[in-house]
Amino acid sequence: MKPPFLDNDALSQIRRTADWKKLFQTLNLEKDERKSKTDDWWARSPLTAENSASFHINDKGWFCFSSHEGGGIIELVQKVFQARAGQVLNCFEAGQWLLDQGISSLPSSTCHNPPIENLPKSSEKKKKPKRIENPPIRQNLFPSLTFDHPEFEQRGITAKTAAYLGFGYLPPKKSQSRLAGRIVFQVRGVCENAENELKPVVLTHMGRATYPAQEAADGKWNHYAGFKKSLELYNLDKVLLDEHASLAAKKAGYVLVVEGCWDVAKLIETEQIPNVVATFGAHLSDNQIPRFRLIEKRLGVQRFRFLYDRDRAGQDGQALAIEKLKKAGFVADGFNWEQSFPSSSRGPITIPEDILDVCDFKVEQLKWLRLKRYI
């Protein structure tokens, strides 16, 4: 079905019906809980490479203090496409994108068929969409990382797992990097050579704050400017190239999908669940779909099981991600946090309320869930 033709009345309706909170999540923004209020959310700007939350949005509009720009929903979509992809959208294209993402709605009565003179001629050449990629980088912080930070013991992660994934603590004395003093995760992708072989490449480094003042000053997460996490899946290189991980995916018949790097690390720690990738938050971007297709092409795996966080954002994001993958032709389902598990001695048991994400589970619990094929 062709999308409806949009006129000025339809555009006004798109503005009025836009769900700004859903747009916030769709743009993969990370809410700054310290600055945000119920009706006004703050985050690091999607328009600039900044370290602190200077962008905010509410039902009246948005403003970015780092770029000194603001406006309505349509203008935000246009600015983000320009900043992230170098793509210029007119207001009607931005409005159509909001409809396609389910952020706005449009009664059928406001849709009209385009007049004949506005239809493109068959002889007109369509511009090819610009290919968006994160280029590999040369810098490698891994040799400077250590594994003796208290965060590892607190989360139950050993040095073996950290070394396998390529992350650790970057002591300030060892580096002048802006990520110094943080837990640094090396993010790798894959590239294909002329012989159709894949090899891992470093795309960026992401640093997680290790104390509240650091998070307040420079944000919970930091990465190199220009890196677009909405294009990648964390741990994709291991799933495709590590024999243990790829065999686990083929044997299970699916790849597990979680929110973040720490979630992947906790599952790797079990030594039984290496077939896992993360989407860098509770949102699946359209630009990440090709990564799933690469898994399907290389491993023959078409099924993906989501294990996003237990909170509202995680569960809403999980539902949307499952729907998106199904529309793309994959088989997808999700973990049910509220399910009960049979026990001959104790009767039905449920997951304790204080377990809110993957990292809250003990390794033994994750192994049991894997044994019973819940994850």
GIMOFEN-V988484 format. One record per pair of residues at least 4 apart in sequence whose ideal C-beta (glycine too) atoms are under 7 Angstrom apart, sorted by the first residue. I is the first residue (numbers start at 1). J is the second residue. D is the distance in whole Angstrom. If there is no record, write none. Layout:
i: (I I)
j: (J J)
d: (D D)
This chain:
i: (3 4 4 5 5 5 5 6 6 6 6 6 7 8 9 9 10 10 10 10 11 11 11 11 12 13 13 13 14 14 14 14 14 14 15 15 15 17 17 18 18 18 18 18 19 19 20 20 20 20 20 21 22 22 23 23 23 24 24 24 25 25 25 26 26 26 27 27 28 28 28 28 29 29 30 30 30 30 30 31 31 31 32 32 32 32 34 35 35 36 36 36 39 39 40 40 41 41 42 42 42 43 43 44 44 44 44 44 45 45 45 45 45 45 46 46 46 47 47 47 47 47 47 48 48 49 49 50 50 51 51 51 52 52 52 53 54 54 54 55 55 56 56 57 61 61 61 62 62 62 63 64 64 69 71 71 73 73 74 74 74 74 75 76 77 77 77 77 77 78 78 78 79 80 81 81 81 82 82 82 84 85 85 86 87 89 89 91 92 93 94 95 96 97 98 98 99 99 106 106 114 114 120 132 132 134 134 134 134 134 134 136 136 136 136 137 137 137 140 141 141 141 141 141 141 141 142 142 144 144 144 145 145 145 145 145 146 146 146 147 147 147 147 149 149 149 150 151 151 151 152 152 155 155 155 156 156 156 157 157 157 157 157 158 159 160 161 161 161 161 162 162 164 165 165 165 165 166 167 167 167 167 167 168 169 170 170 170 170 170 170 170 170 172 172 175 176 178 179 179 179 179 181 181 182 182 182 182 182 183 183 183 184 184 185 185 185 186 186 187 187 187 187 187 187 188 188 188 188 188 189 189 189 189 189 190 190 190 190 190 190 190 191 191 192 192 192 193 193 198 198 200 200 203 203 204 204 204 205 205 206 206 206 206 207 207 208 208 209 209 209 210 212 213 214 215 215 218 223 229 230 230 230 231 231 232 232 233 233 233 233 233 234 234 234 234 234 235 235 235 235 235 236 236 236 237 238 238 238 239 239 239 239 239 239 239 240 240 240 242 242 243 244 244 245 245 245 246 246 247 248 248 248 249 249 249 249 250 250 250 252 253 253 254 254 254 254 255 255 255 255 255 255 256 256 256 256 256 256 256 257 257 257 257 257 257 258 258 258 258 258 258 258 259 259 259 259 259 259 259 259 260 260 261 261 262 262 263 263 263 263 263 264 264 264 265 266 266 267 267 267 267 268 269 270 270 270 270 272 272 273 273 273 279 279 279 282 282 282 282 282 283 284 284 284 288 289 289 290 291 292 292 292 292 293 294 295 295 296 296 296 302 302 303 304 304 304 305 305 305 305 306 306 306 306 306 306 307 307 307 308 308 308 308 309 309 309 310 310 310 310 311 312 313 314 315 316 317 318 318 319 320 321 322 322 322 322 323 324 325 325 326 326 335 335 337 340 340 340 341 341 342 343 343 343 351 354 355 355 356 361 361 363 364 365 366 367 368 369 369 370)
j: (96 106 111 111 112 113 114 10 11 92 95 96 112 12 13 110 14 106 110 111 15 91 92 95 16 17 106 110 18 95 98 99 104 106 72 73 74 104 105 23 73 98 103 104 23 103 24 57 58 59 73 25 26 103 27 73 103 29 41 57 283 313 317 101 103 283 46 80 230 281 283 285 43 46 43 44 220 221 281 36 41 43 36 42 43 53 216 42 53 40 41 42 58 59 56 58 56 57 53 55 56 53 55 50 52 53 55 219 50 54 55 64 66 67 55 80 83 64 67 69 79 80 83 66 67 225 226 54 66 218 219 222 217 218 219 219 64 65 66 62 64 62 63 62 70 71 72 70 71 76 70 69 70 79 75 76 77 98 78 91 94 95 79 80 81 89 94 97 98 82 89 94 83 84 85 87 89 86 87 88 228 130 132 130 130 93 94 95 96 97 98 99 100 101 103 104 104 106 110 111 118 119 124 231 287 189 203 227 228 231 232 191 201 202 203 202 203 204 202 145 170 175 177 184 186 205 166 186 170 174 175 167 168 169 170 184 168 169 171 152 159 162 168 169 183 210 154 155 183 210 157 162 262 266 359 266 269 363 161 162 265 266 269 269 163 164 165 265 268 269 167 168 268 235 264 265 268 186 183 184 185 186 261 184 183 174 175 177 179 180 181 182 184 180 181 180 180 222 184 205 207 222 210 214 207 208 209 210 222 207 208 210 205 207 205 206 261 202 205 203 204 205 206 232 234 200 201 202 203 237 201 203 232 236 237 198 199 200 201 236 237 240 199 201 196 197 198 197 199 240 241 237 241 227 232 223 224 227 223 224 221 222 223 261 221 222 220 221 214 215 220 214 216 217 218 219 220 222 227 280 285 287 288 287 288 236 291 277 278 279 288 291 261 264 277 278 280 239 264 276 277 278 240 277 291 241 242 245 274 245 246 249 255 275 277 295 246 295 298 246 274 247 248 274 249 274 275 250 299 251 252 274 275 255 275 299 301 299 300 301 275 301 303 301 303 304 305 275 276 277 295 301 304 267 273 275 276 305 307 375 277 279 304 305 306 307 263 264 276 278 307 308 358 263 278 279 281 282 308 309 314 278 280 265 278 266 359 267 278 357 358 359 268 276 278 269 358 359 273 276 358 366 274 363 363 366 367 370 367 370 366 370 375 283 284 288 308 309 313 314 317 317 288 321 324 292 293 328 294 295 296 304 325 330 297 298 299 301 300 301 302 330 331 331 325 330 332 333 334 335 375 318 321 322 332 334 335 335 358 375 314 315 317 318 314 356 357 314 337 356 357 356 316 317 318 319 320 321 322 334 323 324 325 326 332 333 334 327 328 330 332 330 332 374 375 351 348 349 350 348 349 348 347 348 349 355 360 360 361 360 365 366 367 368 369 370 371 372 374 375 375)
d: (6 7 3 7 5 6 4 4 6 5 6 6 6 7 7 6 6 6 5 7 7 6 7 5 6 6 6 5 6 4 6 7 4 6 6 6 6 5 5 7 4 6 6 5 7 5 6 5 7 6 7 7 6 5 6 6 5 5 6 6 6 7 7 5 6 7 6 6 5 6 5 6 4 6 6 7 7 7 7 5 5 6 6 4 6 4 6 4 5 7 5 5 6 7 6 4 6 6 4 7 5 5 5 5 7 5 7 6 5 6 4 5 5 6 7 5 7 5 5 7 6 7 5 5 5 3 7 6 5 4 6 6 7 6 6 7 6 4 4 7 5 7 6 4 6 6 5 6 7 5 4 5 7 6 3 7 7 7 7 5 5 6 6 6 6 7 4 6 6 6 5 5 6 6 6 5 5 7 7 6 6 7 5 7 6 4 5 6 6 7 7 7 6 6 5 4 6 6 6 6 5 6 5 6 6 7 5 6 6 6 6 7 4 6 6 6 7 7 6 6 6 7 7 6 7 5 5 6 6 5 5 7 3 6 6 6 6 5 6 6 4 5 5 4 7 7 6 6 6 6 5 7 6 7 6 7 6 6 5 6 5 7 6 7 6 6 6 6 5 5 5 5 6 7 7 6 6 4 7 6 4 6 7 7 6 7 6 7 6 5 7 6 5 4 5 5 7 7 5 6 4 6 7 6 3 6 6 6 7 7 4 6 5 5 7 5 5 6 6 5 5 7 6 7 6 5 6 6 6 5 6 5 6 6 7 5 7 6 7 6 5 6 6 5 6 7 6 5 7 6 6 4 6 6 7 5 5 4 7 7 6 7 4 7 7 5 7 6 4 4 5 6 6 6 6 7 5 6 5 4 4 5 7 5 7 7 7 4 7 6 6 5 6 6 6 4 6 6 5 6 5 6 6 6 6 6 4 5 7 5 6 6 6 6 6 7 6 7 5 6 7 6 6 6 7 4 6 6 6 6 6 5 4 5 4 5 5 6 7 7 6 7 6 6 4 6 5 5 7 6 6 6 5 7 7 6 4 5 6 6 6 6 5 7 5 7 4 6 6 5 5 7 6 6 6 7 6 5 5 6 7 5 7 6 6 6 5 7 6 7 4 6 6 5 5 6 5 5 4 5 6 6 6 6 5 5 5 7 6 5 7 5 7 7 5 6 5 6 5 5 3 5 6 4 5 7 6 5 6 7 7 7 7 6 6 6 6 6 7 6 5 6 5 4 6 6 5 6 7 7 7 5 6 6 7 4 7 4 6 6 4 7 6 4 3 6 4 6 5 5 6 6 6 6 6 7 7 6 6 5 6 6 6 6 4 7 5 6 7 4 4 7 5 7 6 6 4 6 5 7 5 6 6 7 5 5 7 4 6 6 5 5 6 7 6 6 6 6 4 5 6)
